[in-house]
Amino acid sequence: MPWLVRGDDVLAAADVAVTRRQRRQGLAGRTQIDGVLVLRPCRHVHTFGMRVPIDVAFCDRDGFVLHVASLVPRRISRPVPRAYFAIEAAAGSFDRWKVGPGDVIEVKG
């Protein structure tokens, strides 16, 4: 199982969506979010079909966090042109983990 890691800290279990079908399904329809979903490639996200608010971090190819946003259902994030992947987590997760722009995040495993 892949893990979301910052330095030596393991933040959460990760699901990785790399196919168009996996990315399109995303977190839609879930009433609870365990761990994180990594969407690769991804420059913006939407929350149509979602039932819970989420935190989203947009990262470049090296995992450098470029932008962090919180979205409620039925919203679209702003595009982040240099982003290569996005990390979606339950709302409030990034505050608990103290994830913000400038951090370097990796998906290991």
N, C-alpha and C positions, 0 to 999 in steps of 0.2 A: 504494500500500500504506500502511495506517495505521501509525503509530509510537507507542510509549509514551514520553512525554517528561516530565521533571521539570525545570522551569526551562529552561535551555539544554542540558541533558544528554539525549541520546537513549538510552533504556535498552534497547529491544528492538523488533523488528517485532511488530505486533499483528494478531490475527484478532479480529473483532468479531462476536459472536453476539447478534442482536437478535430473531430469530423464536423462537417456542416450540420448534420442531423443532431449530434450531441450538443453543439453550441446553440442551435435553434431551440431545443428542448430546455436547456439550462435548468433553472430552478422553478420553472413554471408549474403551478399547481401544488407545490409543497406548502404545508402548513407549519413546518418546522425545518430549520436548517442546522444540520450537524456538520461541523467542519467547514471546509471552504470548497468552492468550485473555481477552478482555473480555466479560463477560456483563452485558447491560443489558436490562431491570432485573434486579436480583438482591440478595436480602437474606441468603441463606445458600446453602451448596453442600454436595454430598455427593461421596464418592469411590467409590461403588459402581460396579463395572465398570472401574475404573481399575487400571493395573498399576504405576504409579510414584507416589511421594509428591510432593506439591505444596505451594507457598506460595500463600496467598490474601490479597489486600488488599481490604478493603471500603471503598468511597469514597462520599461524598455527591454531590449533583448538581454541585457545584463541583470535584470531584476531590480533596477533602480526605480523606486517609486516616484512617478512623475506627478500624480494627482490622486487625491482621495475624495470620494463623494459619498453622501448618504442619500438614498432614493426611497421614496414611498411607492406603493403600487401605482401603475399607470403613468409612469414618467419615463423620459429619455435623458440620458446623461449627455453632457457636451462631448463632442469628439476630442480625443487627445491624439493629435497627429503622429507623435513620436512613439506612441504606445505599441507594444508588440503583444502583450497579454494583459488580461484583467483578472483580478481575484475578487470573487463575490463571497461575502460572509453575512451572518446575521447582524442586524443593526446593533451597534454598540460594541461589536467585537474589536474593531480597530482601536477604539478608545481603551478598552481593557488591555489589549496587547501593546498599546502605545506605538501603533504603526502610522507613519505619516510620510509626507514627501521627503526624499533624501535617504530613506532607509533602503537597504538592499535585501530583497526577499528571494529565496530560492525554493524550488520544488524538488525535493530529493526522494529517490526511491523509485 
